[in-house]
Amino acid sequence: MAVIKVGNNSIGKISVIEPYDNPFGYDPPSIRYEPELQPWSRPSGWLDMPVINSGDSKASLLFMVESGYPVKVGLQTRGAYQAGNIYPTYSVINWGDGTEVVQSGRVWDGNNSEFPRHVFREILFENLPANSEITYNGNKCRQALVTIDGTASGISYVDLSRLAGVRFEEEVVYGNYDYNYQNNRLVDFEIGSPALTSLSFYHDHARNQLLEHVKIVSHSGLSPYRFFQECQSLRSIEIPEDIFSGQTNFYATFGSCRELTHAPNFDTSSATGVQSMFSSCYNLVEVPDYYTSNVTNFNGMFAVCRALENYPNINTSNGVDFTSMFSSNHRMVELPDYDFSNGQNFSTFTYRNFKLKMLPNNLKFENATNMNSCFYQCYDLRSAEIDCRNVTNFRETFNGCYSIEKIKISGLSNVLDMAAGFSSCLNLKKIEIGDGENIISTGMYSLFSSCRSLEKIPTLNTSHSTSLNSYMLGCTSLLESPVIDASSCTSLSSINSSCYSLVKSGGFKNLNRPTTMESAFWDCNSLRELPSGLFEDFNSTPARCRAMFNNCNTLKSIAGINLSGVNQVSTTNYQMFVSCGSIEDYSNITFGSGTNADHMFQSNYRMFSFSGVDVSQFYSTRNMFHNCQSLRHVDITGINNDISFYQSHMSSGSVTELFESYETVSNKTINMQRCYGVYQLHPDTMAIATNKGWTVTT
C-alpha cells in the first residue's frame, strides 16, 4: 500500500472526487421545495368550538387577539329566503368578550332601511378571558370565540370575506369594510345551517391568511367559485360531499391555499371548468379522483403545486384548454397519462417543471393550436415526439430543455410563430421536423439559438419570417448551416453568431435590403468563405452591419463584395471585419456613400495592402486600419476624416505617398503611433500632412 506524505505528515485516507459531468455547462437554477408538513391536528391550547348539529343555524369563529393590537371585526348575516328580496334576519352575535349584539333586518337591499347591515366590534386583549391566553406564532394572545346564533331566522349567508384586522402598524378605516386589511386573525371557523346558500372566504380587500381549519356541517348548496382562495394557512377542511353538487365553475376553489396538503373529496359531476382550482397550493400532495368527464377548461388546475408527485385519476378527454395545467410542478417526473386529444391550448402546459423526464408514448396533441412555452425550462426532459398539425403558436415550446437529445415534430405547416421554439436545448443532437418546407411562420427568431450539440439544422421554409435574429446563435457544434430564404426578412442580427465550428454557410437567397445583419457571424472562427447571396449588389447588402464578421479569423477573402448598401448613418454601425486575422484579399470592394469604416479592418493581421477606394463620402474612417500589423501599402483617395494606421508596417515611402494623397481638412487626426516607417520620416515629410490641417500622432 502506498503511503502519501505531505511534508513530514503521513495521510492515512484520501477522498477521490470524480469529475462532475454537468451536461448543461452551467448549473441550472436551484429548485425550491416546500418543507414537508405533518398532518394537521388542532393545537392543544385552542378553545374548543361549540358543537353544531346539522339542523342548527349557528356559526363559530375563533380569533387570536394579540396584546396591544385589537382585532376589529365586521360581520353580516342574512336569514333564510322567503320571497323576492325578503330575507327576515335575526342573528345574535356574541363577541367572546362578554358582549353581544343582535343583527336584524328584512329586505336584502342596501338602499332599504330594513337592510340587515354589518355590525362591528373592536375586540381588545384585556377584555378576553385570561385563561384563554396562549402563545401563537411567537406572540402572546388571548382568544375571542365569536358565535352567531341564527336559530330564529335561519342563516343563508355569512360574509366572512370582509372581516377586518389590525396588526402592528397596519391600519384600516374602522367600519369601512370595503378597505379592510388582509390579515383578520381568524384561525378557525365552523358553521351549520340547512338554509346556507352563500359563503365565501375570499374578497379583493380581505384575506383569511391565518385560517387553519374550516368545518361546514350543513348547507343548501354553495358555489365553489374562489371559495377558499387565499386561505394561505388552511390545513384542515371538513365539508359534506354534496356541498358543490350541481355547480359548474370551480375556478380557484383552493387557489393559493399554500399549506393545504390533502384536498377534500366532494361532488364535481357537473363541473365544466376547474381552472386554477389548486393553483399555488405549494404543499398539496394528495388530490381525490374527481369526476371531470364534463370539464373543458383545465387551465392552471395544478399550477405551482410544487410538492405534488402523484396525480389523481381524472378524465380529461373533453378538455380544450390546458394552459399552465402543470406549470411549476417541481416534483413531476413523468407527465400523467391523460387524454389530451381534444386539447387546443397548451400554453405554458408544463412550464418550468425542472424534473420532468418523460412524456407518454401516446401523447396526442393533434388538435392543439397554442403550444407557447409548453415545455419551457423542463430541464430534465430527454425526448419528445409530438404531432403538431394544427399548431399556430409554437413560440418557446422547448426553450430551456437543457437535457433533451431528440425531438421529432410532425406537421408544423400551420405555425405562424415559432420564435425560440428550440432555444437553449443544450444537448439536442437530433431533430426531425416534418413538413418543414411548407412552414408559413412569420416569427422564427432564435429558433435554434444555443442548441450547442446540434451538428445539423433542418432546412425549413424561412421565406415568411420577418425576423431571423439569433436563428442559429450559439450552435457551437454546427458545421454547415442551411440555405436561408430571406424573402420577407428585414432583420438577421446574430443569425449565426458564436457558431464556433461553422465551416460553411448555406448562404442566402432573396435578400432584399434587410435593415440589419449586426453580429450575424460574430465569432464564427472556423468560417472559411463568405455566404453566397450576400454582398452581391445593393439589395443583397444590409444597411447595418455592425460587427458582422467580428473574429472570423479563418476567413480568407472578401474580394469583390458590394458594400454599397451599408449606409445606415450611425456611430455604432462599425467593426464589420474586426479581428479577421486571415483575410488577405481585399480587392475590388465596392463601397457606398455614408459608409462607417470605423474599426472596419482593425487587427486584420494578414492585410498587406489596400487600394483603389475613394473614401471622401465615408461617414467615418477613424480606426479603419488600426493595428493592421502587416499593412505595407495603402492607396486610397479622398481621406478627409480621422484615420488610424496604428502599428502598421508601412515604410517611410508609403507613409509619404499617403500624406500626399490627403485632402485639406480642419482639426482632423492621423494616428501613426508605432508605425514602422514613421521613425524614418524627415520633418519636411511630416509637414506635408500638418500643412493640410492634419494633426499627426506619433
Secondary structure, 3 states (H helix, E strand, C coil): CCCEEECCEEECCCCCCCCCCCCCCCCCCCCCCCCCCCCCCCCCCCCCCCCCCCCCCEEEEEEEEECCECEEEEECEECCCCECCEEEEEEEEECCCCCEEEEEEEECCCCCCCCCCCEEEEECHHHCCHHHCEEECCEEEEEEEEEEECCCCCCCEEECCCCCCCCCCCCCCCCCHHHCCCECCEEEEEEECCCCCEEECCECCEECCCCCEEEECCCCCCCCCCCCCCCCCCCEEECCCCCCCCCCECCCCCCCCCCCCECCCCCCCCCCECCCCCCCCCCCCECCCCCCCCCCECCCCCCCCCCCCCCCCCCCCCCCECCCCCCCCCCCCECCCCCCCCCCECCCCCCCCCCCCECCCCCCCCCCCECCCCCCCCCCCCEEEEECCCCCECCCCCCCCCCCCEEEEECCCCCCECCCCCCCCCCCCEEEECCHHHCCCCECCCCCCCCCCCCECCCCCCCCCCECCCCCCCCCCCCEECCEECCCCCECCCCCCCCCCCCEECCEECCCCCCECCCCCCCCCCCCCCCCCCCCCCCCCCCECCCCCCCCCCCCECCCCEECCCCCCCCCCCCCCCCCCCCCECCCCEECCCCECCCCCCCCCCCCEEEEEECCCCCEECCCCCCCCCCCEEEEECCCCCEECCCCCCCHHHHHHHHHHCCCCCCEEEECCCCHHHHHCCHHHHHHHHCCCEEEEC
